[in-house]
Amino acid sequence: MEVPYSYLLDQFSDPEPIFNDMRALVKTGDYTLGKPLIEFEQQFAAYFGTAYAIGVGTGTDALRLSLLALDVKPGDEVITAANTFYSTAAAIATIGAIPVFADVDDNFVMDIDQIEASITKRTKAIIPVHLHGCPVDMHKILSIARKHNLHVVEDACQAIGAEIDGKKVGSFGSTGCFSLHPLKNINVWGDGGVITTNSEAIHDKLLLLRNNGLKNRDECMVYAYNCRLDTLQAVVGLHVMKTIRWIIDQRVKHGAWYDKELSHIQGITVPPRRQNMRYVHHNYVVQAEGRDGLLAHLRARGVDAKVHYPLPLHLQEASNYLHYHQGDFPAAEQQAKKIISLPVHQHLHEGQLRHVVTAIKEFY
Ligand SMILES: Cc1ncc(COP(=O)(O)O)c(C=O)c1O
């Protein structure tokens, strides 16, 4: 039996309704900052319970523009997790700021108890990453940020729909950053990103930063970027928004089922789940003894398991100039050797989930 990681062929098996809306758009010529984009932003903000949502080119743009809107400058330090996707660090580094990594906890997110030790006079912001759809405890992050007068930019690229105490992640910080990459929970046909915020001032800055600094057609307020979310992609986003609750519910259900089945298997460690958090399982990740053997075994059984990610950022070549060493972040380094991501998407059926668990039991 095949258990694929990707679900795109199922999700867009009937693209006609989307094509119909694209045909309608083509008849208006409203391609940049068009009406469907405005509608998508309004729906996105309503879903997240924020005052504003601003569509941008990618999740990486969302992070980069957020830092710029908060006046993070070259030489400023920004703290983030050592195990995140490369873009989080890239957004910091490409504006000339310095990524400062923190180790992670048993939920694969930033270890909050280690943040304060990393704060210096140059620290300007924290980027907590809700990796795999596991929320970082934002109450604690915000309290540290308030104490040290730091900005908080949430990297919620993998966590569309995750919640803490019933409130969506991405709505706690100065901004929340989302990716609409094809394998994200709200996805488009290529690249896209969204920034959420409750601040009118940040919203107004972001509108300039994403659109060449233009206040209107003839007045440029600041030299900036062109990273608008394509209106054509917003048409796709509007269709996906119609099923977002079902998508999230399915992932939550599949994750809870895996938790129950896998927690009895010696060799597998399921992360602790906190009662007040909703885990949306962008990736369903556990730690596994003999991970590489299990990975090969699962693949031989048709299960498209993956590793997110095999080498933490401080050990990547791109980080050489930051002078980190092996051993600096022991939890992230240990986990990188043991983590495995199992297919968990919304289109899997029960037989496929059972096949994954049977194959894991067979291995051990
Ligand atoms: C945690 C995290 N941050 C940032 C990004 C960047 O998003 P994008 O690929 O849309 O630029 C991603 C994308 O995979 C991500 O997983």
The ligand as an SDF file (V2000), in Angstrom:
LIG
                    3D

 16 16  0  0  0  0  0  0  0  0999 V2000
    9.0910   27.3150    9.6940 C   0  0  0  0  0  0  0  0  0  0  0  0
    9.1010   27.9780    8.3510 C   0  0  0  0  0  0  0  0  0  0  0  0
    9.4130   29.2830    8.2690 N   0  0  0  0  0  0  0  0  0  0  0  0
    9.4290   29.9290    7.0800 C   0  0  0  0  0  0  0  0  0  0  0  0
    9.1130   29.2790    5.9070 C   0  0  0  0  0  0  0  0  0  0  0  0
    9.2020   30.0220    4.6210 C   0  0  0  0  0  0  0  0  0  0  0  0
    8.0190   29.9850    3.8710 O   0  0  0  0  0  0  0  0  0  0  0  0
    8.1070   30.1300    2.2800 P   0  0  0  0  0  0  0  0  0  0  0  0
    8.6150   28.8530    1.7280 O   0  0  0  0  0  0  0  0  0  0  0  0
    6.6950   30.4220    1.8690 O   0  0  0  0  0  0  0  0  0  0  0  0
    9.0170   31.2740    1.9890 O   0  0  0  0  0  0  0  0  0  0  0  0
    8.7940   27.9270    5.9280 C   0  0  0  0  0  0  0  0  0  0  0  0
    8.4920   27.1890    4.6950 C   0  0  0  0  0  0  0  0  0  0  0  0
    8.5650   26.0000    4.5950 O   0  0  0  0  0  0  0  0  0  0  0  0
    8.7910   27.2550    7.1860 C   0  0  0  0  0  0  0  0  0  0  0  0
    8.4950   25.9540    7.2600 O   0  0  0  0  0  0  0  0  0  0  0  0
  1  2  1  0
  2  3  1  0
  2 15  2  0
  3  4  2  0
  4  5  1  0
  5  6  1  0
  5 12  2  0
  6  7  1  0
  7  8  1  0
  8  9  2  0
  8 10  1  0
  8 11  1  0
 12 13  1  0
 12 15  1  0
 13 14  2  0
 15 16  1  0
M  END
$$$$
